[in-house]
Amino acid sequence: MNWFRSEGGSVFVLTLYIQPGARRTEAAGLHGDAMKIKLAAAPVEGKANAVLLKYLADCFEVPRNRVVLKQGEKSRRKIVVILNSRHSPDALFQV
């Protein structure tokens, strides 16, 4: 199983596994069927989610409002939708 799927040309649904409290924010390879993302943020009051969504917006070169957290607000496992991306997730997170 792949860690992302395409829903129409430029809409991607990502399955992510989040590790908060890292030294820097970065993709860290596959974790089962999810892409592991290390976040330089504590899992307190939504701060890690905010850092994650901004990081993904920067990676996909889309405005922040085109990155939507669909599932996992309080979980390490998250489903995120990227709308109108110019980039495929494979190109961004090659491991």
C-alpha positions as a printed NumPy array, in Angstrom:
array([[  0.   ,   0.   ,   0.   ],
       [  1.221,   3.467,  -0.883],
       [  1.284,   6.307,   1.641],
       [ -0.644,   8.628,  -0.694],
       [ -3.298,   8.474,  -3.357],
       [ -4.477,  10.857,  -6.037],
       [ -8.097,  11.954,  -6.219],
       [ -8.268,  13.72 ,  -9.534],
       [ -5.28 ,  15.33 , -11.185],
       [ -3.898,  17.604,  -8.483],
       [ -5.587,  16.457,  -5.259],
       [ -3.543,  14.15 ,  -3.031],
       [ -4.557,  12.313,   0.12 ],
       [ -1.56 ,  11.621,   2.378],
       [ -1.278,   9.122,   5.215],
       [  1.242,  10.445,   7.728],
       [  2.809,   9.275,  10.97 ],
       [  3.94 ,  12.226,  13.092],
       [  6.821,  12.367,  15.546],
       [  6.586,  15.647,  17.482],
       [  9.445,  17.091,  19.509],
       [ 12.174,  16.556,  16.898],
       [ 15.113,  18.906,  16.391],
       [ 13.898,  19.909,  12.942],
       [ 10.873,  19.361,  10.752],
       [ 11.52 ,  16.856,   7.972],
       [ 10.266,  13.757,   6.191],
       [ 11.911,  10.702,   7.728],
       [ 10.943,   7.812,   5.469],
       [  8.174,   5.269,   5.571],
       [  6.556,   4.021,   8.761],
       [  4.44 ,   1.075,   7.637],
       [  1.932,   2.472,   5.134],
       [  2.519,   6.091,   6.2  ],
       [  5.187,   8.722,   5.578],
       [  6.902,   9.59 ,   8.857],
       [  7.271,  13.309,   9.45 ],
       [  9.43 ,  14.609,  12.299],
       [  8.14 ,  17.911,  13.678],
       [ 10.093,  20.563,  15.559],
       [  7.047,  21.318,  17.704],
       [  5.5  ,  20.002,  20.888],
       [  2.115,  18.226,  20.699],
       [  0.482,  20.966,  22.788],
       [ -2.688,  22.897,  21.945],
       [ -2.517,  22.139,  18.224],
       [  0.989,  23.558,  17.751],
       [  2.296,  20.396,  16.092],
       [ -0.649,  20.323,  13.679],
       [ -0.045,  23.964,  12.733],
       [  3.652,  23.276,  12.072],
       [  2.769,  20.172,  10.043],
       [  0.254,  21.961,   7.821],
       [  2.614,  24.887,   7.195],
       [  5.466,  22.46 ,   6.386],
       [  3.284,  20.586,   3.882],
       [  2.081,  23.846,   2.292],
       [  5.714,  24.883,   1.809],
       [  6.696,  21.46 ,   0.406],
       [  3.829,  21.386,  -2.076],
       [  4.137,  25.113,  -2.878],
       [  0.465,  25.771,  -2.168],
       [ -1.25 ,  28.313,   0.097],
       [ -1.83 ,  27.047,   3.635],
       [ -5.618,  26.941,   3.044],
       [ -5.104,  24.178,   0.428],
       [ -3.742,  21.796,   3.071],
       [ -6.583,  20.171,   5.023],
       [ -6.27 ,  17.901,   8.06 ],
       [ -9.028,  15.312,   7.493],
       [ -8.33 ,  12.833,  10.319],
       [ -6.106,  12.518,  13.354],
       [ -6.219,  15.926,  15.007],
       [ -5.096,  14.375,  18.322],
       [ -3.335,  11.315,  16.933],
       [  0.135,  10.608,  15.558],
       [ -1.493,   9.043,  12.51 ],
       [ -3.034,  11.689,  10.26 ],
       [ -4.824,  11.933,   6.936],
       [ -4.085,  15.188,   5.106],
       [ -5.483,  16.396,   1.782],
       [ -3.434,  18.647,  -0.52 ],
       [ -5.565,  20.597,  -3.001],
       [ -4.326,  21.846,  -6.397],
       [ -0.731,  20.742,  -5.962],
       [  1.839,  21.231,  -8.702],
       [  3.969,  18.431,  -7.256],
       [  3.455,  14.712,  -6.735],
       [  4.204,  13.507,  -3.196],
       [  6.693,  10.989,  -4.643],
       [  8.86 ,  13.815,  -5.941],
       [  8.841,  15.634,  -2.593],
       [  9.524,  12.82 ,  -0.152],
       [ 11.845,  10.409,  -1.909],
       [ 13.364,   7.998,   0.565]])
